[in-house]
Amino acid sequence: MKIKPTPSYSILVRLQIPREPGMIGRISKAIGEAGGIIDTIEMVSRKEKVSIREIVIEASSCDHQREIIRALEKVDNVYLIKAEDLTLKYHIGGKLETGCKLSLAKHEVLTIAYTPGVARACIAIHENKALVNNLTIKRNTVAVVSDGTAVLGLGDIGPEAAMPVMEGKCQLFKDFAGVDAFPICLATQDTEEIIRTVKQLAPTFGGINLEDISSPRCFEIEERLKAEMDIPVFHDDQHGTAVVLLAALFNALRIVDKKIGDLKIVICGIGAAGTACANILMGAGAKNIIGYDIDGAIYKGRPGDNEHLQAFADATNPEMEKGALGEGIKGADLFIGLSAPGVLKQGDVKNMAKDPIIFAMANPVPEIMPEGARPYARIMATGRSDYPNQINNVLCFPGIFKGALRCNASGINEEMKIAAARTIASLVPASELSEQCIIPSVFNESVAEAVAQEVERVARETGLARDIVDDETLYRMEL
């Protein structure tokens, strides 16, 4: 499948160009013929006979970047001064830094913030441990924890290589919800050691966001931590994906005028995300879900299945369908892809029920590209930002944690997740709802706060919210 140029492969080139008519056109033509897309052109300097310009160009791969550079080198009288890969450049030194809320410019502030004044805050917490949420960063801080075994579409690349993703996740927490987060990449894949380590981090963090831990270990790790800790634990690969998918489905069903309980749903890829999607769909009323993996349909009693797949089979596929995806997709209303590029063919979409809905979310290349799903798919969504209807977890996890932390919740339950999905769906106005718009933009600034408010409300209704000591009572003095 041919992949469109994307900002993730942007290059910046600095060119010395003769100040002659048509030169910018010749350069633009060379870039276009090489398949690149010009993002910006800026003047760096200008002299009588030459100018220096910087051009940002989107490419589709590392090889495509080099192809564009070679094309520019062939333009007569143009001198390529430098070329830079912007993605790697922007990651130099990492994407995070710590900041301080107090300025230590004055001696008296240093005395308050550190020794000897800090001892008073320590004693207050020692006497009442709940005050750690008032007097430290804990109440608004999340640990983003990974072992690097299931990173994006890259797989088991190790904790060091997982760090850029975890840093990015922390930036999303801060920018979208004002929640502080810190990456914790662990040099172990041992389930017990991960559980023990995360539990030992609990005094510092108000919540734990598990990330990119391979299946099926991720299920036990999350369930054990939820049971053994008194702070929210949320595996975003599972539940973040599920929440945003459900939000998109709520709006898609309004367009096709179908009910979730009547759908035949096919899920391709029954790992962490696929399992969570099935669970939240069933919680929302879905009755007929068939899961597929590399061996075909998952059904009760299928030989060789592990405990996780057996549990999935017990809850799904009521008609005991068997065989390959190409057979099972016939008559399906909804396809959910969390597997690999190209597994869904145009003919498969043609064989689905009327007004089929396709959520092809493999990244970076989906199970079927939107161009391939046309003209048969009524609604098409992917995980990509360069197509309409991006199912992106950032619509979910910042707001969910913001709401959970704000009410000092002891956990995150299914009711909170479904409430978050309904809230996200509601943020697409009826006047804007269409086949090309079933989900809010990730840059919709109202999403995180709206989700937080609803999550907090449900946490209180379901008994997960806990009392919070009022800040002012700690420092307001009686007169």
N, C-alpha and C positions, 0 to 999 in steps of 0.2 A: 504494500500500500504506500502510495506517495504521501509524504507528510508535508504539510504547509510549513513555511518559515515561521519561526516563533521567537519572541524576545529572549527565550532561554538560550538561544544560540546567537545572540547579537554580537557583532564585532564593530569596533570603532577603528576607522582608518583615517590617517592624516595624510593628505595629498598636497603636493605642490603642483599648481595648475597654471598654465599660461593664461594671461588675461586677454583672451581672444573670444570672439563670438562663437557660441555653440559648444564650448568645452564642457559645461555642466550637462548639456544634453547628451554628449558622447559618453560621459562617465555614467550617467543614469541609464543609458541604453546598454552599456556593458554589464552593469549590475543586474538589470532586468533580464537580459538574455541569459545570464548565469543563474537566474531563478531567485535572486535576492530581492528583498523589499526594503526600500529606503525609509528609515524612520525620521531622522533629522539631518539637516545640513547646516553647519555653522561656520561662520568666518572666524579664523584665528588671527590672521594678519593679511595686509594687502600692501603691495609695492607697485611700482609703475608697470612692471611687466609680468609679475606673477602674484598669485595669492595662495595662502595656505588655508585649507578648509578641512574640517573634520566631519565625517559622515558616519552615522550609525546605521548599520544594515542588519536586518534580520535574516538568518539562515535556518536551515532545517537539520543540520548535523555538523559534526567537526569536519567531515570530508567536504560538505557543502561550503563551509567557511573558507577552506583552502581553495576551492574552485572559484569562489568570488574574488579572492585575492589575486589568483592567477589572471583572471579576466581583467582586473584593474591594471595589472602590470603590463598588459598588452596594449593599453590605450596610449597612442603616440603622444609624446611630449608631457606625459603625466608621470610624476615621480612619487612613488609610495614611500613616505617617510617612516611610518610605523603602522602596525596593525595590532589590536588588542582584543582579547576575548573578554567581554564585559562581565559575563557571569563569574568567571574565576577572579577577575579583578575586584568585583564587588564583595567577594568572600575573603579577601586578604585581611588577616587579623581577626576573622570571625565577624558576626553580625551583632554581637551583644557587648555591652559594657555595663559595669555597675555605676550607680549614681548615689549621691548623698542628699538627704532631705534637709540636713542642717549644715550651715556654713561654719567652718571652724576658724574663721578669720579672727575671731575675738577669743581671748584666753578664757573668759568666763563660760563661753559656750563649750569649749573643749573640756572644761571642768565638769560641766553638766552631762555632756554626751559620753565622756569616758571617765576615767578615774578622777575623783572619788564618787562623783554623782551617780554614775551608772549602777553602783552597788545598791542604791535605793530601789531601782527598778528590779534588780535581781532578787532582792529580799521580798519585794511585793509578790513576785511570781512564785517564789519558794513557799510563801505563806498561802497563796491561792493560785494553783497551777492554771486555772482558767484565764488568768490575767495575761498569759502569754499571747492571747489573741488581741489584747489591747496594747501591750507594751513592746511588741516585736513585729517583724514583717510577716509572721506566720499567717495571720488572718486573710491576707490577700496574695498569698504566694503558692504557686503550684510547681511541683517537680515533674518535669517531662522525662520519663524513664524509659530507656531502651537497652536492649542487648545487641542491637544491630543485626538481627537474624532475618528480618523481613522488611527491608528498607525500600519503600516505594515499589518500583518495578525491578529493583536491583537485586533483591534477595539477601542472602547471608553475606554481608560485606564487612562485618565486624563493628565494634563500638566506636573506633576512631573515625571510620568512614561514615558512620551514622551521625556524627556530631553536626554537620551542616544542616541536616534536616531538623534535628532537635532544636538547634539555634533558631531556625526559621519558625518553628512552632512557637517558641517563646516570644518571638517578635510579634506573631499574630495575636497571642494572648494580650500583649501590652497594647498594641496599636488598635485592636478592635474592641477590647473590653476594659482596658486599664488594669488588667490582672498581671502581677509580676510573676514571671516564670523562669526557671533555670534548668538547663539541660543536664541530665545525669545519665551518662552512658557507661554501662557496667561491663567489666571484663570477665563475664561468666555467662554460660548458657545453662547452668544448673538451676532447675526450677526452685529447689529448696533454698539455694543460696540467694537467688533473686528475691524471693519472698522475705527471707530474713533481712537482707540488706535494705529493702524498701521499708520494712517495719521499723528499722533502726533510724530511718530518716524522718519519721513521723513528728518528732518534736520541732522540726524546723519548718515543715510545710503544712499548709492548710488543706491541700488536696494533691492527689497523685494522678497524673495523666500518663497511662501506659501507652507506648508507641512502638510500632514496628517490631513486635515480638512474634515469632513464628507460631503457627498453629500446628498441633493442638495444645502446646505448652501454655499459650496465652490464656486459654480458658481456665486452667487450674490456677494460674498465677493470679488472674483477676478475681476469681471466686474466693480463693483463700484470703487474699488481701481485703476484700470487701467484708469477709466474715471476721477477720482478726484485727481490723483497724477501725477506728471511730471517726475517720475523715473520709471525704468522697474519693472513691477510686473509680476511674473511668478509662476503659480501653478505647481510645478514639477510633482506631482502625475498625473496630466492631460497631460501636454504638453511634459515633459521629456520622459514619456513612449511613447507618440505618435511619437515623433521625432525619437527615436531609433528604434521603431517598423517599421516605414516607411523606415529607412535606411536598416534594415534587409530585408524588402520586396523588395526594389529595386534590391538587389543582388540575392534574391531567384528567382525573376522573370527572371533574366538573365539565371539562371540554367534551369528552367522549360520551358523557351521560351514562356511566356505568357505576355499579356499586362494588366495593372491594370484596364483599362476600360472594359475588358472582363470578369473579375473575378466575381464569386459569393462568397461573403464574409459573413461569419457568425461570429458575435461577441457575446460572452456569458459573460454577466455582463455589464450593462449599468449604471455604476456609473461615477465618475469623469474621470477615465482613459479610460473607454470604450467609453464615449461620445467624448473625445478629439481624440481618435484614429479614430473614424468614421469621425470626422470633417477634420482631416488632410488627411485621405485617399480620401475623396471626393475632397478636395482641390488639390490633386495630380492626380485626374482623375477617381477615382472609381465611379461606377454608380449603383451597385447592392449590397447593404449592408442590412443585416437583423440582428437586435438585439434581444437577448433573455435574459430574466430574469427568476426568479423563477416561473412566471406565463406563460412562453412560449414566442412565437414570439410577438414582439411589432409592432403594426400596427395602422394606423389611425382609431380613433374612438374606440379603445379598452377600455372597461368600467373600471373605477376606476383609470386610469392613472393620475399621477400628471402633473403639467405644464411642468416639465423637460422632462418626457417621451413623452408627447404629441408633444413637439417641436422636439424631436428625431424622432418620428414616421412621422412627416410631411416631414422630409428630407430623409427618408430611406424606405426600403421595397417597391419598386415600384410595385411588383407583389401582394402585400397584402397577403403574406404568413402568415398562422396561424398554431397553434399547437405547439407541443413539439420540443425540440432541436433534438431529434432522427429522426424526420421527416425532419426538415429543413436542416439538415446537408447533406442530400442526394444530390449529385451532386455539392457540394460546392468545390471551389478551395482552399479556405483559411479559417482556423478556428483561431480565436483570442480569447483566454481565459483570462478573468480578473475577475474570479468569485470564484470558490471553488474547492477543491481537488476532483478528481474522477468523475466529471460530464460528461466527454467525455469517451466513451467506445471504445474498439478496433474495435468492429463491426461498430461503427459510422465512424471511419477513413476508414474502408473498403468500406463504402458506398459513400465516397466522389468522386470527379472527378479524372481523371488521374493526377498523380504526385501531390498529395495533400500536402499542406503546413500547418503545425501545429505550432502555436505560443501559447503555453500553459504557461501563465505567473503568475498564482496564486502562491503566496509565503507563506510559504516555500515549500508547496506541490502543484504541478501543477495539472491542470484539467485531464491530463493523463501523466503518467511517460513515458519517452522516450522508455523504454523497452516495454511498453504496446502499443505504437504507431507503433512499428515495427511489421510486415514487410511492412505495407501499406503506411506509410508516406514517401514521397520523401525527405522532409526537415522538421526538428524538431528543435524548439528553446524553451527555457524556461527562467525564470528569475534566475536560479540557476547557481552557479559558478562551480559546479562539473560535468557539462555536456557541450558539445560543444554548440556554438551559444547562449551565454548568452545575453539576452536583458536587459541591465543595464543602468539606467539613468545617471550614471557617465560619459558615453560617450558623454553626451549632455549638462547638465546644467552648468558645470564649464566653458566650452568654450563659450556657449551662453552669460553668464553673463560677461565673460572676454571681449568679443567683444563689448557688449552693453555698458559696463562701459568705455571702452577705447575711444569710440567716443561720450561719454556723451549722449547716446540715451535717448529719452523720453519714450520709450516703446519697446516692443518686438512684432512684428507683424507676420502674417502667412507666409509672404515671407521669413522672417529670419529663421523661424522654418523649412520650406521645404528646404531652402538652407543648413541649418545645417545637415538635413537628407542626402541630396545628398553628402555632404562633407564626412560624416561618412562612407557612402557606398563606396565612391571612395578610401578610405584608405585600402580596401582589394584589393591587386594587382590581376590582371587577372590570374597570375600564381598560386595564392593561393586559388582562389575562388573555393569552392566545397560545397557539401551538408553539410559538417561538419565545414565549415568556410564561413559564410555569413556576419559576423560582426567583426570589429576589436577587439582585446583584450582590456580590460579595462586598461591594463598596457602599451598600445601603447602610448608612450610619445608625439607623433606628433598630437594626436587627438585634444586636447584642443586648441592648437594654430591654427591648420588648421580650426577648427570650428569658433574660434574667428575672424580670418581674413575674412572669408566668411560672417559671421554675421555682422561685421563692414561694409563690402562693401555694403551689401544689405541695412543696416540701412541708409547709405549715399544716396544710389540710391532712397530709398523710403521716404526720407525727415525726418527721425527720429533722425539723428545725429545732434548734436548742437556744436556750436563753443566752443573751449576750450582755455582758456588763457594760453599762453606759460609760463612755469615755470620760464624760465630764465629772462623774462621781469620783474619779481617781485624782483629779487635780483641783476641783473646785473647793475652796475653803469656806467654812462657815463664818459668817460675819456676826 
